[in-house]
Amino acid sequence: MRDTRNSFIRPTEGSQIEFSYEEVTGEHTFPLINLLANKYWTTFQRADGSGRHVLVYHGQAGWAGTTTPVYERFFAGGFTTIRGFQFRGVGPNINGFMVGGDFMLLNSLEYQVPVKADDQIYLVGFVDSGTVSPRINDFDTYRVAAGFGVRFVIPMLGPTPIALDFGFPLHKAPGDITQVFNFWMGFTR
């Protein structure tokens, strides 16, 4: 992992890159590979350094072996992946049951605009996209969603960020489960 973000709660500059490899053994034996990349750019700020407008890129790629059980496969949907879809509502399904995929590719662009000078409340606009598929070369089911939201940082809770997002699927695959509203409380996206 390499982390050069200037803040854990609301980064405005820097990047984060994380690579992981797991080899699971036991009743099931399979590999899991993940690559996560986040980049933050300040596009505007007031003369005193407050009121930063931030452009954020989130990207993630993952691959699992073909013998990976359903509970370890990749799924997408929800705040941390593709907003506009239900948590675990994106991925291959068989007869209406979500079975997950062996390959995942996610991309997101988000623009943050503060409402108050202390950066405790800010608005966001975003475009999320990605695919979860049974094979690494299957991009036929690439999904796209766009939306907007608001972020609150609650100092009395530690401080803890709270996210309220409205995402609207622009392109979806048959069997995907959509969800317009997403709520998230925590530090990671």
N, C-alpha and C positions, 0 to 999 in steps of 0.2 A: 504494500500500500504506500502511496505517496500522496501527501496532503499539504497543499500550500494555501488553503483557504484562510482568509483573514478573520473569520468568525465561524463559530459552530452553529449559532442560532440563525443568523442571517448573513451569509457570505455575500460580499459585494465584489471581491477580487480573488483571483487564484484558481486553483483546480484541485481535483481529487481523482486519483486513478487507483483502482483496486483490481487485482487479479487473484483468483483462487482456483485451486485444483483439489478435488477430493477423489479418493479412491475408496469406495465403500465395499466392505467385504462382510461376509456372514451368510445369512439365508439368501440374500441377493448380492451379487457382485456387479458393480457398475461404476463408471467415472462420471464426475460432474465438473464442468469447467465454466467459470463466470468471469466476465470482464465488465467493469463498471467505470464510467468516465463522466465527470461533471466539470463544467467550466463556467466561470462567472466573470462578466465584464461590466464595469460601471460606465454607463453611456452619458450620464449627466449628474452633476451634483452642485449644490449651492456653494457659495464662496467659503462658508464655514465648514464644509465637508459633510453637512447633513443633507437629507433629502435626496439620497442617491437613487437614480433610476438604474436598474440592473437587468441585463440580458443574461439568461441562464440556459445552458445546454445540458441535458441529461441523456446519456446513452448507456445501453446495456446489451450485452450479447451473452448467450449461454448455450451450452451443448451438453446433452446427457447421452449416455450409452443406450443402445437399443434394448437392453435388458432392465432398464430402470423401471421400478414399480410406479404405479400411478401417483402415489402420495409423494414421490420425489421428483416428478416431472415438472416442467415449466407451465405456468398459467399466467395470464395477464388480466388486467382490468382493475379498476380502483385507483386510489390516489397515487400510489407509488409506481404505477406502470402506465396504463392508458385510461385517463379520466373520460367519462362518458359511457363506460362499460362497468358492469357489476364486478365486484371482487371475484376473481377466478371465472369471469364470464367470457373470457376470450381464450380460444384454444380449440384443438380438435375435440369433437364429441362423437360418441357412438350411440345411436338410438336415444338422443337427448341427454346422455350422461357425459359430463366433461371428463375427458381422460388425460388431458395435458399433452404437451409436445416434447420432443427431444431437442428442439431448436427454438431459440427465442432471440429476437432482435427488436429493441425498443429505442425510440428517439423522441426527444421532447425539446421544444423551445418555449421559454416563458419570459415574459417581460413584466418587471415589477416596478410600480410607481407608488412612492410613499404619499399618504394622505396628510400625515402630521410631521412636523419637523423632527420629532424625536424617533421617527421610524418605527413606532409601535403599531401602526395600522398602515397597511399598504394594499393596493389593488394589483391584480395580476391578469394577464391575458396569456393564453397558451395554445399550442398545437402539439398534440401527442400522436405518435404513430408507432406501428410495429406489427410484428407477426409472431405467432406461436404455432409451430407446425411439426409434423412427424419427421420431416427430413430437412436437412440443412439448406437444400437448394429450392425449397418450396415457398415462393413469394406470391402465390396466387391469392392468398388470403390476407394481404397487407391491409391493416385497418388505419383509419385516420379519424381523429376527433379534435374539435376546437372548443374553446370556452373561455370563461372568465371566473374570477374568484376574489376573495378578500382574505387577508391574513391579519391576525391579532397576536401580539406578544403580551402575555399576561404576566407581569412581574411577580404577583403574589403567588403564582404557581411555580416559581423557581428560577427564571422566567421560562414559560412554556409557550411555544407557538401553536396557534389553532388555525386551521385552514378550512374554509368553506368554498367549495368549487362547484360550478355548473358546467358540465361537459356535454357536448352534442356530437354524436357520431356522424361523420361525413361519409365514411365508407366502412361497411361492416360485412362480415361473412355470414352465411346461413348458420343458424344455431347459436350465434353470439347473444349474450344477455346484456341489454343496455340498462344504464342507470344514470339519470341526469345529474343528481345531486351527490356530492362526496363530502364527507366530513373527516378531518384528520387532526389528531393532536399528537405532537411529537417533534423530534428534531430531524428526522431523515425523510427524504423524498424518494 
